[in-house]
Amino acid sequence: MKIKKEQLINELAELRQRIDELKKSEALHKLAEEQPQRDLNQIERHVEKRIDELTRKNGELNQEIAECKKTEKTLKASEKKYSAIVENSPDIIYILDPAGKFSFVGGAIGSLLGYTAEELKGNHFTSIIWPEDVKKAEWRVNERRTGDRSTKGFEVRLITKRGKGKHFDIKYLPVELYTFGAYDKHVSANDKKFLGTYGAARDITARKQAQDKLTASLKEKEILLKEIHHRVKNNLQVISSLLNLQSQHITDKDSLAMFQESQNRIRAMALIHEKLYTSEDLAHIDIAEYIHSLTHQLITTYSTAASRVGMNIAVTDIFLTITTAIPCGLIINELVTNALKHAFPEQRKGTITVSMTPSNKDSLILTVSDTGIGFPEGIDFRNTMTLGMQLVTSLVEQLEGTITLDRSEGTRFRIEFRTQE
């Protein structure tokens, strides 16, 4: 009985194992039947995903194509516009390759020089440069390639097809390509490639001819103006000589002094015209040089004071127009003459100082002083009967200036006035 029970248990265990195997077999069979469908579904999902991706990519590609077509259309319109600008330009437009040969020529090349674009393409740019200007043109172009690359220019003569020379203003810009992008002044020579030169040439022949005519005209006028100053100086010297001759017949000391003072005034004006005649600048006078000459002339006239009275001139780098210089010269003449005549009586020694310094942007201060006995107290220099001081005050008014007198140490006249153009 016990044996049967164990047998039954074993058979039951085998039966269960068999049942499990059958279940497992059925599951595998079911799995085998479902696997193709699962694979098909996965393939379908993958295909749908790829279709979506391709659809999206196709849309992006169509958009890019549309943008490219739009850009191409814009470029063609721009090219047409700029081509029309170049072809209708009054200047010559050109491009040089790295070797300096024309790769493009447009604009007014035919009307200005007589060449066609095809005649110049492939030729070196110096082939149409006037022989005397070739070195300058080559130096300029090479300088721009190695130095400052901003657009600048130079003037040069070009040869027309008929062999004549015409003046042109050349503007050009070297063009370089950098291996890693935008321009940088610190880029080394190994990191860039020279592509050529873009430029334009403008005909300035008419302007140069007008400049030459104007220069010649100015030269003629300068010569004429010099001749006028020369003749005025000579005429004033003749008047001075006539006064000198007349003075030889005068015995009255006061009258003789008047003649001498009149001569000095005439010489002061004649000296200005002499300085202008011998100067390169016909519009301005070096006032320091003029004062040195004028005071030397006065010391020579009053020779008795030459050994006792020293002259100190303190003027540097001041240039005056003739409109200002003549009244200034006459004022200095009167005040220095007055000092030589009255400041150092009884063989007294001393110094006369003439200085002129800038006060501000357009004003000057003229000072004439001496170390003599001083201007008499109680006398108003603006209301004297002497012609000299009357002339001084009148000339200061002419200069629209002011004049003051300081009697503290000798005599010191200070005159401030604006320069006149």
C-alpha positions as CSV (number, residue, x, y, z in Angstrom):
1,M,0.0,0.0,0.0
2,K,2.8,2.2,0.8
3,I,4.5,1.4,-2.5
4,K,1.3,2.4,-4.4
5,K,1.1,5.6,-2.5
6,E,4.7,6.6,-3.5
7,Q,4.0,5.5,-7.0
8,L,0.9,7.6,-7.2
9,I,2.9,10.6,-5.8
10,N,5.6,10.1,-8.4
11,E,3.0,9.7,-11.2
12,L,1.3,12.9,-9.9
13,A,4.6,14.7,-9.9
14,E,5.4,13.5,-13.4
15,L,1.9,14.5,-14.5
16,R,2.3,18.0,-13.1
17,Q,5.7,18.3,-14.8
18,R,4.1,17.2,-18.0
19,I,1.3,19.7,-17.6
20,D,3.9,22.4,-16.9
21,E,5.9,21.4,-20.0
22,L,2.7,21.5,-22.1
23,K,1.8,24.9,-20.7
24,K,5.3,26.1,-21.5
25,S,5.1,24.6,-24.9
26,E,1.7,26.3,-25.6
27,A,3.2,29.6,-24.3
28,L,6.1,29.3,-26.7
29,H,3.8,28.4,-29.5
30,K,1.7,31.4,-28.8
31,L,4.8,33.5,-28.6
32,A,6.0,32.2,-31.9
33,E,2.6,33.0,-33.4
34,E,2.6,36.6,-31.9
35,Q,6.3,37.5,-32.7
36,P,5.8,38.2,-36.5
37,Q,2.9,40.6,-35.7
38,R,5.0,42.3,-33.0
39,D,7.9,42.7,-35.5
40,L,5.6,44.0,-38.1
41,N,4.2,46.6,-35.7
42,Q,7.6,47.7,-34.7
43,I,8.7,48.0,-38.4
44,E,5.5,50.0,-39.1
45,R,6.3,52.4,-36.2
46,H,9.9,52.8,-37.4
47,V,8.7,53.5,-41.0
48,E,6.1,56.1,-39.7
49,K,8.9,57.8,-37.7
50,R,11.2,58.0,-40.6
51,I,8.4,59.3,-42.8
52,D,7.8,62.0,-40.3
53,E,11.5,62.9,-40.2
54,L,11.8,62.9,-44.0
55,T,8.6,65.0,-44.3
56,R,10.1,67.5,-41.8
57,K,13.5,67.5,-43.6
58,N,11.7,67.9,-46.9
59,G,9.9,71.0,-45.6
60,E,13.1,72.5,-44.3
61,L,14.8,71.7,-47.6
62,N,11.9,73.4,-49.5
63,Q,12.2,76.4,-47.2
64,E,16.0,76.6,-47.8
65,I,15.4,76.3,-51.5
66,A,12.9,79.1,-51.4
67,E,15.3,81.3,-49.4
68,C,18.1,80.5,-51.8
69,K,15.9,81.4,-54.8
70,K,14.9,84.6,-53.0
71,T,18.6,85.4,-52.2
72,E,19.6,84.5,-55.8
73,K,16.8,86.8,-57.1
74,T,18.0,89.6,-54.8
75,L,21.6,89.0,-55.8
76,K,20.7,89.2,-59.5
77,A,18.8,92.4,-58.9
78,S,21.7,93.8,-56.9
79,E,24.2,92.7,-59.5
80,K,22.0,94.3,-62.2
81,K,21.7,97.5,-60.2
82,Y,25.4,97.7,-59.4
83,S,26.3,96.7,-62.9
84,A,24.2,99.6,-64.2
85,I,25.9,101.9,-61.7
86,V,29.4,100.8,-62.8
87,E,28.7,101.1,-66.5
88,N,27.1,104.5,-66.1
89,S,29.8,105.8,-63.7
90,P,31.7,108.9,-64.8
91,D,34.8,107.3,-63.3
92,I,36.9,104.3,-64.4
93,I,36.1,101.2,-62.1
94,Y,38.7,98.5,-62.1
95,I,39.9,95.3,-60.3
96,L,43.5,94.2,-60.3
97,D,44.6,90.6,-59.6
98,P,47.4,89.8,-57.1
99,A,49.9,90.3,-59.9
100,G,48.7,93.8,-60.6
101,K,46.9,92.9,-63.9
102,F,43.4,94.1,-64.8
103,S,40.8,91.4,-64.2
104,F,37.9,93.8,-64.6
105,V,37.6,97.3,-66.2
106,G,34.3,99.2,-66.4
107,G,32.8,102.6,-66.1
108,A,33.9,105.5,-68.4
109,I,37.0,103.7,-69.6
110,G,36.1,104.3,-73.3
111,S,35.1,107.9,-73.1
112,L,38.0,108.9,-70.8
113,L,40.9,106.9,-72.3
114,G,39.6,105.4,-75.5
115,Y,40.2,101.8,-74.6
116,T,37.8,98.9,-74.4
117,A,37.6,96.7,-71.4
118,E,38.9,93.7,-73.4
119,E,42.0,95.7,-74.5
120,L,43.1,96.2,-70.9
121,K,42.1,92.9,-69.4
122,G,45.3,90.9,-68.6
123,N,47.6,93.9,-68.9
124,H,49.6,95.3,-66.0
125,F,48.2,98.5,-64.5
126,T,51.5,100.3,-65.2
127,S,50.9,99.8,-69.0
128,I,48.6,102.9,-68.9
129,I,50.6,105.0,-66.4
130,W,52.6,108.0,-67.7
131,P,56.3,106.9,-67.7
132,E,57.4,109.6,-65.2
133,D,54.6,108.5,-62.8
134,V,55.2,104.7,-62.9
135,K,57.5,104.5,-59.9
136,K,55.2,106.7,-57.8
137,A,52.2,104.5,-58.7
138,E,54.0,101.2,-57.9
139,W,55.3,102.6,-54.6
140,R,51.8,103.7,-53.6
141,V,50.2,100.4,-54.5
142,N,52.9,98.3,-52.7
143,E,52.7,100.7,-49.7
144,R,49.0,100.1,-49.3
145,R,49.4,96.3,-49.5
146,T,51.9,96.3,-46.6
147,G,50.8,99.3,-44.6
148,D,47.5,101.3,-44.0
149,R,44.7,99.5,-45.8
150,S,42.0,102.2,-45.6
151,T,40.8,103.6,-48.8
152,K,43.0,106.5,-49.9
153,G,44.4,107.8,-53.1
154,F,46.9,109.7,-55.1
155,E,47.2,111.7,-58.3
156,V,48.8,110.3,-61.4
157,R,48.8,110.8,-65.2
158,L,47.3,108.0,-67.4
159,I,48.0,107.5,-71.1
160,T,45.0,107.7,-73.5
161,K,44.8,105.4,-76.5
162,R,46.0,108.3,-78.6
163,G,49.1,108.7,-76.4
164,K,48.1,111.8,-74.6
165,G,48.4,112.3,-70.8
166,K,45.4,113.0,-68.6
167,H,45.4,113.6,-64.8
168,F,43.5,111.2,-62.6
169,D,42.8,110.9,-58.9
170,I,43.2,107.2,-58.1
171,K,41.3,105.6,-55.2
172,Y,42.0,102.0,-54.3
173,L,41.6,99.3,-51.6
174,P,43.7,96.1,-51.3
175,V,41.5,93.1,-50.6
176,E,42.7,90.2,-48.5
177,L,41.2,86.9,-47.4
178,Y,41.9,85.7,-43.9
179,T,42.0,81.9,-43.2
180,F,40.0,82.2,-40.0
181,G,37.5,85.0,-40.6
182,A,37.3,88.7,-40.2
183,Y,40.1,91.3,-40.6
184,D,42.5,91.7,-37.7
185,K,45.5,94.0,-37.8
186,H,47.5,91.4,-35.8
187,V,47.0,88.7,-38.4
188,S,50.3,87.3,-39.6
189,A,51.3,87.1,-43.2
190,N,50.9,83.3,-43.2
191,D,47.2,83.6,-42.2
192,K,46.0,85.8,-45.1
193,K,45.9,85.7,-48.8
194,F,46.0,88.7,-51.1
195,L,43.2,88.7,-53.5
196,G,43.8,91.9,-55.5
197,T,42.9,95.5,-55.6
198,Y,39.6,97.3,-56.1
199,G,39.7,100.9,-57.2
200,A,38.3,103.9,-59.2
201,A,40.0,106.6,-61.2
202,R,38.5,110.0,-61.6
203,D,39.5,112.4,-64.4
204,I,40.8,115.7,-62.8
205,T,42.4,117.1,-65.9
206,A,40.1,120.1,-66.0
207,R,40.6,120.8,-62.3
208,K,44.4,120.5,-62.7
209,Q,44.3,122.9,-65.7
210,A,42.2,125.4,-63.7
211,Q,44.6,125.1,-60.7
212,D,47.6,125.7,-63.0
213,K,45.9,128.8,-64.4
214,L,45.0,130.0,-60.9
215,T,48.6,129.4,-59.8
216,A,50.0,131.4,-62.7
217,S,47.4,134.2,-62.1
218,L,48.4,134.3,-58.4
219,K,52.1,134.5,-59.4
220,E,51.4,137.4,-61.7
221,K,49.4,139.2,-59.0
222,E,52.2,138.6,-56.5
223,I,54.7,140.1,-58.9
224,L,52.4,143.0,-59.5
225,L,51.8,143.6,-55.8
226,K,55.6,143.4,-55.1
227,E,56.1,146.0,-57.8
228,I,53.4,148.2,-56.2
229,H,55.1,148.0,-52.8
230,H,58.4,148.7,-54.5
231,R,57.1,151.8,-56.3
232,V,55.3,153.1,-53.1
233,K,58.5,152.7,-51.2
234,N,60.4,154.6,-53.9
235,N,57.8,157.4,-54.0
236,L,58.0,157.8,-50.2
237,Q,61.7,157.9,-50.4
238,V,61.6,160.6,-53.1
239,I,59.3,162.6,-50.8
240,S,61.7,162.1,-47.9
241,S,64.6,163.2,-50.1
242,L,62.7,166.3,-51.2
243,L,62.0,167.2,-47.6
244,N,65.6,166.6,-46.8
245,L,66.7,169.0,-49.6
246,Q,64.1,171.6,-48.5
247,S,65.3,171.3,-44.9
248,Q,68.8,172.4,-46.0
249,H,67.5,175.8,-46.7
250,I,65.8,176.2,-43.3
251,T,67.6,177.9,-40.5
252,D,64.9,177.9,-37.8
253,K,65.5,175.0,-35.4
254,D,61.8,174.3,-34.7
255,S,60.9,174.2,-38.4
256,L,63.9,172.0,-39.1
257,A,62.8,169.6,-36.4
258,M,59.3,169.5,-37.9
259,F,60.8,168.6,-41.3
260,Q,63.0,165.9,-39.7
261,E,60.0,164.4,-37.8
262,S,58.0,164.3,-41.1
263,Q,60.9,162.5,-42.8
264,N,60.9,159.9,-40.0
265,R,57.2,159.3,-40.4
266,I,57.6,158.9,-44.2
267,R,60.5,156.5,-43.6
268,A,58.5,154.5,-41.2
269,M,55.8,153.9,-43.8
270,A,58.3,153.3,-46.6
271,L,60.0,150.7,-44.4
272,I,56.8,148.7,-44.2
273,H,56.5,148.6,-48.0
274,E,60.2,147.7,-48.3
275,K,59.6,144.7,-45.9
276,L,56.6,143.6,-47.9
277,Y,58.5,143.9,-51.2
278,T,61.3,141.7,-49.9
279,S,59.1,139.2,-48.1
280,E,57.7,135.9,-49.4
281,D,54.4,136.7,-47.6
282,L,52.9,139.8,-49.2
283,A,50.0,139.9,-46.7
284,H,51.9,139.9,-43.4
285,I,54.9,141.7,-41.9
286,D,57.3,140.2,-39.4
287,I,56.8,143.0,-36.8
288,A,59.9,142.1,-34.8
289,E,62.2,142.5,-37.8
290,Y,60.4,145.7,-38.7
291,I,60.7,147.2,-35.2
292,H,64.5,146.4,-35.2
293,S,64.9,148.2,-38.5
294,L,62.7,151.2,-37.5
295,T,64.5,151.8,-34.2
296,H,67.9,151.4,-35.8
297,Q,66.8,154.0,-38.3
298,L,65.7,156.4,-35.6
299,I,68.9,156.0,-33.5
300,T,70.9,156.8,-36.6
301,T,68.8,159.9,-37.2
302,Y,69.3,161.1,-33.6
303,S,73.0,160.2,-33.7
304,T,73.8,162.2,-30.5
305,A,71.8,159.7,-28.4
306,A,73.2,156.6,-30.1
307,S,76.1,156.2,-27.6
308,R,74.0,157.0,-24.5
309,V,70.7,155.3,-25.1
310,G,70.3,151.5,-25.5
311,M,67.4,149.9,-27.4
312,N,65.7,146.8,-26.1
313,I,63.3,145.0,-28.5
314,A,61.1,142.3,-27.0
315,V,59.0,141.0,-29.9
316,T,58.9,137.4,-31.3
317,D,56.8,135.5,-33.9
318,I,54.2,138.2,-34.5
319,F,53.0,138.9,-38.0
320,L,50.7,141.8,-38.8
321,T,48.8,142.8,-41.9
322,I,49.6,146.1,-43.6
323,T,46.3,147.5,-42.2
324,T,47.6,147.1,-38.7
325,A,51.3,147.4,-39.3
326,I,51.3,151.0,-40.7
327,P,49.5,152.6,-37.7
328,C,51.6,150.5,-35.3
329,G,54.8,151.6,-37.1
330,L,53.8,155.2,-36.9
331,I,52.9,154.9,-33.1
332,I,56.3,153.3,-32.4
333,N,58.0,156.0,-34.5
334,E,56.3,158.8,-32.5
335,L,56.9,157.4,-29.0
336,V,60.5,156.3,-29.6
337,T,61.3,159.7,-31.3
338,N,59.7,161.5,-28.3
339,A,61.9,159.4,-25.9
340,L,65.1,160.1,-27.9
341,K,64.3,163.8,-27.9
342,H,63.1,164.4,-24.3
343,A,63.7,161.5,-22.0
344,F,67.5,161.8,-21.6
345,P,68.5,165.4,-21.3
346,E,72.0,166.7,-20.3
347,Q,73.8,163.6,-21.7
348,R,71.8,161.3,-19.5
349,K,72.1,157.6,-20.2
350,G,69.2,155.1,-20.3
351,T,67.3,152.5,-22.2
352,I,64.2,152.5,-24.4
353,T,62.2,149.3,-24.5
354,V,59.7,148.3,-27.2
355,S,57.7,145.1,-26.6
356,M,54.7,143.5,-28.2
357,T,53.0,140.5,-26.7
358,P,49.7,138.6,-27.3
359,S,46.9,139.5,-24.9
360,N,44.4,136.9,-25.9
361,K,43.3,135.1,-29.1
362,D,43.0,138.3,-31.3
363,S,44.5,141.1,-29.2
364,L,48.1,142.5,-28.8
365,I,49.7,144.7,-26.2
366,L,52.3,147.2,-27.5
367,T,54.5,148.8,-24.8
368,V,57.0,151.6,-25.4
369,S,58.9,152.6,-22.2
370,D,62.1,154.4,-21.2
371,T,64.2,154.9,-18.1
372,G,64.4,158.7,-18.6
373,I,63.2,161.6,-16.5
374,G,59.5,160.7,-17.1
375,F,56.6,162.3,-18.8
376,P,55.9,165.7,-17.3
377,E,53.3,165.8,-14.5
378,G,50.2,167.9,-15.1
379,I,50.2,167.3,-18.9
380,D,47.4,165.2,-20.4
381,F,49.0,163.4,-23.3
382,R,45.6,163.1,-25.0
383,N,45.2,166.9,-25.1
384,T,48.6,168.3,-26.1
385,M,49.4,170.8,-28.8
386,T,52.2,168.6,-30.2
387,L,51.5,166.8,-33.5
388,G,53.3,163.6,-32.3
389,M,51.0,162.8,-29.4
390,Q,47.9,163.9,-31.3
391,L,49.0,161.4,-34.0
392,V,49.5,158.7,-31.5
393,T,46.0,159.0,-29.9
394,S,44.4,159.3,-33.4
395,L,46.2,156.1,-34.6
396,V,45.2,154.2,-31.4
397,E,41.5,155.1,-32.2
398,Q,42.1,153.9,-35.7
399,L,43.2,150.5,-34.3
400,E,40.1,150.6,-32.0
401,G,42.5,150.2,-29.1
402,T,43.2,151.7,-25.7
403,I,46.3,153.6,-24.4
404,T,47.4,154.3,-20.9
405,L,50.4,156.1,-19.4
406,D,52.5,155.0,-16.4
407,R,54.8,157.6,-14.9
408,S,56.0,155.6,-11.9
409,E,59.4,154.6,-13.4
410,G,60.3,156.8,-16.3
411,T,57.6,156.7,-19.0
412,R,55.6,153.7,-20.0
413,F,52.9,153.8,-22.7
414,R,50.7,150.7,-22.9
415,I,48.5,150.2,-26.0
416,E,46.1,147.3,-26.4
417,F,44.4,146.7,-29.7
418,R,42.8,144.0,-31.7
419,T,44.5,142.6,-34.8
420,Q,42.8,143.3,-38.1
421,E,42.6,141.0,-41.1
